[in-house]
Amino acid sequence: MTLRVFDDAAAFLDVAGPHLLAHEAENGLLLGVATALRDGRRYGDEPPFLACVTDGEPVTAVAVRTPPYNLLLAWTDRPDWEPIARHLLATGTVLPGVSAEEGVALRFAAWWSKARGVSHEAAMHQRLYRLVAVARPRGVPGHARWAEAEDADRIARWVEAFGAEAIPDSPASNTPALVARHLAARTLRVWDDGGPVSMAAVTRGTPRGASISLVYTPPDQRGRGYASACVANLSQCVLDSGKSFCTLYADLANATSNGVYRRIGYEPLALEIRFRGRGDLPSGPR
């Protein structure tokens, strides 16, 4: 087994890309982050960690990390992540957690906790969903539109509320910059019923698909179908743009959101666990 660590995201994608694309939907997060890095985006002050393990020609494991976020481990038929773990241990890396397929996450967290002499806990069990055809909800008042500049302050408040509710341990992000990117790219959809009442955004893309996140409805507007209508409309926009599928993650603890996504056509694809370390490891799942 050979570990290869890359300084350049383009070179990393040249080697790891075909392997990641073999499970494109499952590896959408890694592909999206690596592609954004290749295109010049930065996720923090520290350089990213991009690595893969090869056994001759085949790639057997892939990892991406953009500090201060979690380590991301790719979905693969026969994961061999231990060379990655040993390299991170030898370089004194502090990991806030790992995000991976359930079995891989369990094994990695157990190995890392033993090697570091620390404990860990499951931060979130997430279901990855994929949609290839939209079942539009009916009878929801209002209409969908792209968010505009005059929505920026409201959207920023909603983004902060989404983070506090859905990913409370995540490192702080630059909300105004995030909102500005979405407005400029026209990737954030709002449902308008006498004013914005819900939102959803396309957060990253792969060659054949796109991922949806930032799904948020203020508490006083919930229970009226706004989120269903907004996500369904945005998903259709993605498919109409030429993509073959949409993906999104849902916290398994939130039965309401899981039900919403299933009703509009999202089908379970995989289960992921996000672990965070304790002891000398800071929290903050990706």
ZIUR-V995173 format. One record per residue. N is the residue number from 1. PHI is phi in degrees with one decimal (none if undefined). OMEGA is omega in whole degrees, 0 to 359 (* if undefined). NEAR is the number of other C-alpha atoms within 8 Angstrom. Layout:
BEGIN
N/PHI/OMEGA/NEAR  N/PHI/OMEGA/NEAR
END
This chain:
BEGIN
1/none/181/7  2/-122.1/176/7  3/-93.5/176/10  4/-120.1/178/8  5/-111.9/188/8  6/-115.4/172/10  7/-92.5/187/8  8/-121.2/184/7  9/-66.6/179/12  10/-65.1/178/8  11/-64.5/177/8  12/-60.1/181/13  13/-67.5/177/11  14/-59.7/182/8  15/-88.0/187/8  16/-87.3/185/11  17/-54.5/180/10  18/-58.7/178/9  19/-65.7/180/9  20/-65.5/182/12  21/-71.0/176/8  22/-64.5/174/6  23/-129.4/192/10  24/-61.0/181/12  25/-65.8/181/8  26/-64.9/183/11  27/-99.6/183/12  28/-59.0/181/13  29/-65.5/179/8  30/-62.5/179/12  31/-62.2/181/13  32/-64.7/180/11  33/-65.7/181/9  34/-64.4/179/11  35/-66.0/177/11  36/-62.8/177/10  37/-62.2/178/10  38/-59.2/183/10  39/-87.8/172/6  40/104.8/180/6  41/-76.4/175/7  42/-117.0/181/7  43/-107.0/181/6  44/-179.2/182/8  45/-79.6/182/6  46/-86.4/178/7  47/-68.1/179/7  48/-73.5/174/9  49/-109.9/181/11  50/-128.8/185/13  51/-150.5/172/13  52/-146.7/178/14  53/-112.3/179/16  54/-120.4/175/13  55/-123.3/191/9  56/73.3/180/5  57/-84.0/185/5  58/-66.9/170/6  59/-89.0/184/11  60/-112.1/177/13  61/-160.8/179/14  62/-138.7/179/13  63/-137.5/175/14  64/-136.6/173/13  65/-145.3/174/11  66/-119.1/181/13  67/-51.2/15/11  68/-95.8/185/9  69/-83.2/180/13  70/-61.7/167/15  71/-74.1/177/14  72/-108.2/178/11  73/-112.2/185/14  74/-71.4/170/13  75/-76.4/182/11  76/-155.6/182/8  77/-70.4/180/4  78/-142.7/186/6  79/-65.3/176/9  80/-129.9/187/8  81/-85.6/187/12  82/-60.8/175/7  83/-59.0/177/11  84/-66.5/180/12  85/-61.5/181/10  86/-66.1/178/8  87/-64.3/180/8  88/-62.8/178/9  89/-64.4/183/10  90/-66.8/181/7  91/-90.7/176/6  92/73.1/181/6  93/-66.4/173/7  94/-101.3/182/5  95/-103.5/173/10  96/-74.7/180/15  97/170.5/179/14  98/-136.2/178/16  99/-119.6/186/15  100/-163.7/173/13  101/-54.6/191/13  102/-50.5/183/9  103/-64.7/179/6  104/-64.8/180/9  105/-61.3/179/15  106/-62.1/182/9  107/-69.4/180/8  108/-63.5/182/12  109/-61.6/178/11  110/-65.5/179/8  111/-63.6/184/8  112/-65.3/181/9  113/-63.8/178/12  114/-67.0/182/9  115/-66.1/182/7  116/-90.4/182/7  117/70.7/180/6  118/-127.1/178/11  119/-110.7/179/9  120/-146.6/177/10  121/-147.0/177/8  122/-76.3/181/9  123/-83.5/183/9  124/-163.5/170/8  125/-102.0/185/12  126/-120.8/172/12  127/-100.3/173/13  128/-91.1/180/14  129/-113.5/175/13  130/-132.2/179/13  131/-124.7/176/11  132/-121.4/176/10  133/-149.6/185/7  134/-93.0/169/10  135/-101.6/187/8  136/-71.7/173/8  137/-69.7/183/10  138/-116.6/174/4  139/80.1/178/4  140/-88.8/181/9  141/-68.5/178/5  142/107.4/182/8  143/-152.9/179/7  144/-95.6/174/10  145/-156.6/175/8  146/-74.8/177/9  147/-63.8/182/11  148/-116.7/184/7  149/-57.6/181/6  150/-69.0/177/5  151/-88.9/193/8  152/-57.7/183/12  153/-64.3/180/7  154/-64.0/180/7  155/-61.2/179/9  156/-61.0/178/11  157/-63.9/180/8  158/-67.0/178/11  159/-61.6/178/11  160/-62.9/180/9  161/-67.4/176/8  162/-58.7/180/12  163/-61.5/181/10  164/-64.9/184/8  165/-88.1/188/7  166/-93.0/183/6  167/-137.8/188/9  168/-63.8/181/7  169/-92.4/184/7  170/-70.1/176/11  171/-57.5/181/9  172/-62.8/178/4  173/-116.1/178/5  174/-85.3/186/6  175/-60.8/179/9  176/-57.9/179/7  177/-68.1/178/7  178/-62.2/180/9  179/-62.5/180/11  180/-60.9/179/9  181/-61.8/181/8  182/-66.1/179/11  183/-64.4/181/13  184/-66.7/183/6  185/-87.7/185/6  186/53.8/180/9  187/-119.8/179/10  188/-122.0/183/12  189/-104.1/173/14  190/-119.6/170/14  191/-98.1/187/16  192/-114.0/175/12  193/-131.9/188/9  194/74.7/185/5  195/136.3/181/5  196/-61.1/180/9  197/-128.1/180/12  198/-162.9/179/14  199/-146.7/171/16  200/-157.8/185/16  201/-137.8/167/13  202/-82.5/187/12  203/-104.7/176/9  204/-166.9/181/11  205/-132.3/172/12  206/-127.5/184/10  207/-53.7/184/5  208/-111.8/185/9  209/-141.7/177/13  210/-148.7/182/15  211/-106.9/180/12  212/-111.6/179/14  213/-151.3/181/10  214/53.5/177/9  215/-81.0/185/12  216/-149.1/171/11  217/-129.5/178/12  218/-56.7/184/9  219/-52.3/183/5  220/-76.9/179/4  221/-112.3/185/9  222/-79.5/179/10  223/83.0/182/5  224/-115.2/178/6  225/87.6/184/9  226/-63.6/181/14  227/-63.8/178/15  228/-57.6/182/11  229/-65.6/182/12  230/-67.0/181/15  231/-66.3/179/11  232/-61.6/181/13  233/-65.0/180/10  234/-64.5/178/12  235/-61.0/178/11  236/-65.4/176/10  237/-58.8/179/8  238/-63.8/180/12  239/-64.8/179/12  240/-66.1/179/7  241/-76.4/179/6  242/112.5/178/6  243/-75.4/181/12  244/-90.5/183/8  245/-156.6/171/13  246/-120.2/173/15  247/-128.9/171/14  248/-158.1/176/10  249/-103.5/174/9  250/-136.1/176/11  251/-67.7/182/10  252/-62.4/179/9  253/-72.9/182/5  254/-101.4/183/8  255/-64.4/182/7  256/-62.9/182/6  257/-65.4/178/8  258/-61.6/178/11  259/-65.9/178/8  260/-58.4/185/10  261/-66.9/179/11  262/-63.8/183/9  263/-66.1/181/8  264/-97.8/171/12  265/116.5/178/11  266/-79.4/182/12  267/-115.2/181/9  268/-58.8/180/8  269/-115.6/185/9  270/-162.5/178/9  271/-117.8/182/10  272/-128.2/173/13  273/-116.8/173/15  274/-105.2/178/15  275/-97.6/168/15  276/-124.5/179/16  277/-81.0/172/16  278/-129.5/184/11  279/66.6/182/7  280/-93.0/180/6  281/-103.9/178/11  282/-73.7/179/10  283/-83.5/175/11  284/131.6/180/13  285/-66.2/181/17  286/-75.5/*/8
END
